[in-house]
């Protein structure tokens, strides 16, 4: 028996989503559903995302540029066309080796990234 969807389908256009400045070196655009989140992240060369962990699994797909990750003590360089899976709760950090555009998928969503005025952007 099929379940009734809890949300209607929505079409999102990246060019219509506001670019949110996280730091001088990092900006992002976010699309979120109830259980997964997609983030388009722009990092300038030298940008550092400090060590952190979260309950979400993370898939990072590098579209342009390169990132050097430290995941649970292991150094991993991710280049254009490559995808890195970061398990839930794994401590990780990232450094942009060049100007980088990447997509992150999180499941469940990063509740710390959802604004109260737009629970499902």
C-alpha positions in Angstrom: 0.0 0.0 0.0 1.5 3.4 -1.0 1.9 6.1 1.6 0.6 9.6 1.0 3.4 12.1 0.5 3.8 14.5 3.4 5.0 17.3 1.1 4.0 18.3 -2.4 6.7 18.2 -5.1 8.6 21.4 -5.6 10.8 22.6 -8.4 13.9 24.5 -7.3 16.2 26.7 -9.6 19.7 27.4 -8.3 19.7 30.8 -10.0 16.6 31.8 -8.0 18.1 30.8 -4.6 19.9 33.5 -2.6 23.6 32.9 -2.1 24.3 32.9 1.6 27.7 34.1 2.8 28.9 31.8 5.5 32.4 33.4 5.8 34.6 35.6 3.6 35.8 32.3 2.0 32.6 30.2 1.9 29.1 30.7 0.4 26.2 28.3 0.0 22.8 27.7 -1.5 20.5 25.1 0.2 17.5 23.1 -0.9 15.9 20.9 1.8 13.2 18.3 2.1 12.0 16.6 5.2 14.7 13.9 5.3 17.5 15.1 2.9 19.3 18.3 2.0 21.2 19.4 -1.0 23.8 22.3 -0.6 25.7 24.0 -3.4 28.9 25.2 -1.7 31.4 27.7 -3.1 34.9 27.8 -1.4 37.7 30.1 -2.3 41.2 28.7 -2.4 42.5 28.3 1.1 39.1 28.2 2.7 39.0 25.9 5.8 35.9 24.2 7.1 37.0 23.4 10.7 36.8 20.0 12.3 33.2 19.0 13.1 30.8 16.1 13.0 27.0 15.7 12.7 24.4 13.0 12.7 23.9 13.3 8.9 25.6 11.1 6.4 27.3 13.4 3.8 28.1 12.9 0.2 30.4 15.6 -1.3 30.5 15.8 -5.1 33.2 18.2 -6.4 32.0 19.9 -9.6 35.1 22.2 -10.0 38.3 22.5 -8.1 39.6 20.3 -5.3 39.2 19.7 -1.6 41.5 18.1 0.9 39.5 16.4 3.7 40.7 15.0 7.0 38.0 12.4 7.9 38.4 10.4 11.1 42.2 11.0 10.9 42.5 10.0 7.2 43.6 12.6 4.6 41.6 12.4 1.4 41.9 14.7 -1.7 38.7 14.9 -3.7 38.9 16.4 -7.2 36.5 17.2 -10.0 34.1 14.5 -10.8 34.8 12.6 -7.5 32.4 11.9 -4.7 33.3 11.4 -1.0 31.0 9.6 1.4 31.4 10.8 5.0 29.6 8.5 7.5 27.4 9.9 10.2 29.2 11.2 13.3 32.7 11.0 11.6 34.8 14.0 12.6 35.9 15.8 9.5 37.3 19.0 8.1 37.9 20.3 4.6 40.4 22.7 2.9 39.9 24.2 -0.6 43.1 23.5 -2.6 41.7 25.8 -5.3 38.5 27.7 -5.9 35.9 25.0 -5.6 32.2 24.4 -6.4 30.7 21.3 -4.8 27.4 19.7 -4.0 26.8 18.2 -0.5 23.9 15.8 0.2 22.9 15.3 3.8 20.5 12.7 5.2 18.9 13.4 7.6 18.9 17.1 7.0 21.3 19.4 8.9 18.7 21.0 11.2 21.4 23.6 12.2 21.3 24.9 8.6 17.5 25.3 8.3 16.2 28.8 8.9 13.0 29.0 11.0 11.3 31.2 8.3 11.8 28.5 5.6 11.7 25.0 7.2 11.9 23.4 3.8 13.5 25.8 1.3 
